[in-house]
Amino acid sequence: MSNTLFTQPDILLIIGLIITILSACILLFKAFNTSIFWGLAYLFIPFASLLFIAVYWQKTYAAFLMSLLGVFLVVMSFVFHPEYLEILEEFSTDETIEESNQLVGARGFEPPTPTTPL
């Protein structure tokens, strides 16, 4: 192991997160710049951001593509992380699934029953 502070996947992750956050701020600014309705809808209504991007594609395509680049870099940082496969194997074994099922059963988990008659 080297004594470096950040590995290449860590740098990809940091750059990807910065690009993604920056593009989200740009898109939010463009939504509020268009109208207060679009800005508030962008913040509070699910999928309104995608509708805003589709309706105002000429204004938003660069920031949208920038956000896709950021997400791509974040995903690639997880793919190239040296311990990524070990972590996936640890969580995907049958023993881990059986242990979680036993934990759920040990707590006595039951689905909630309705309190009012149907």
N, C-alpha and C positions, 0 to 999 in steps of 0.2 A: 504494500500500500504506500502511496505517496503522501507527503505531508502538505498537500495543497488544501486550501480552505474550501474551494468549490471544485466539484468535478464537472465535466462537460455536460452531463444531464442536468445538473443543478443550474448551470448557467443558462441552458435552454429553457428551463422552467422559469427562472427569474425574468428572462427577456420575454418569454411568451406571456407571462402574467402582466408585465408592464405594458406590452402592446395591447393585450385584451382590455385592460382597465382604461388605457388611453383612448382606444377606439370606442368603448362604451361611453366615456365622457363626451367624446366628440358627437356621437349619435344623440345623446341626451341634449346637448347644447343645440344641435340642429333641430331637434323636435321642439324645444322651447322657442327657438328662433322662428320656427314656422308659425306656431300659435301656442297659447297657454294650454289650450285643450289637448293638443298633441303631446306637449311636454308632460302634463299630468297623466294622460292616458299611457304614455310610454313608461311612466314610473309605476302606476298602480293597476293597470288593466292587463291581465295575462294575454300575451300574443299581440298586443297592440304595437309593440316594437316591430314585430315582423310585418304587420300591416303598414306601419309608417314607412319602413324601408321599401316595401313593394310599391306604395303609392308615390313616394318621392325618390324613386330609384336614381334619378339624375343627380340629386343632391347627396345621396347617402351611399352610393356604391363603393366609393374609395374607403370610407370608414368601415363598411361591412366587410369588404375583402381584407382589410387590415385586421379585423376581429377574427376572421377565419384563419389568417396566418398565425395570430397569437394562440388560438386554440390548437392549431396544428403543432406548434412548437411545444405547447404544454403536453400534448399527447405523446409526441416523440420523446420528450424528456422521460416520461414514464416507461416507454418502450425500451429506451437505451439505458435505463438505470440498471446497474449490475445486480442488484438484489431483487429486481422486479419479478423474475420468474420464480425465485424461492418463495416470495411472499404469496404469489398466486397459487403455487403448489400447496403451501401450508393451508390456505383457505379453501382449496377445492378438493381436499381429500375426503373420502367417505367418513373417516373417523371424526373429522371436524363437524360434518353435517350431523352425524349421529349424536355427538356431544351436545350440539345446540338443540337437537330435538329432545334430548334427555333433560336439559336445563329448562326448556319450556314446559315439559311434562312435570318436572319437579316443582315448579312454581304453581302448578294447578291452573294453567291458563285455560280459560273457557271463553268462548265467544259471548259477547254481551247479549242479554235477552231483552227484548222490548218491554217497556213498562206499561205501555198503553195497548189495549186490545186492537187488533187490526180489523 
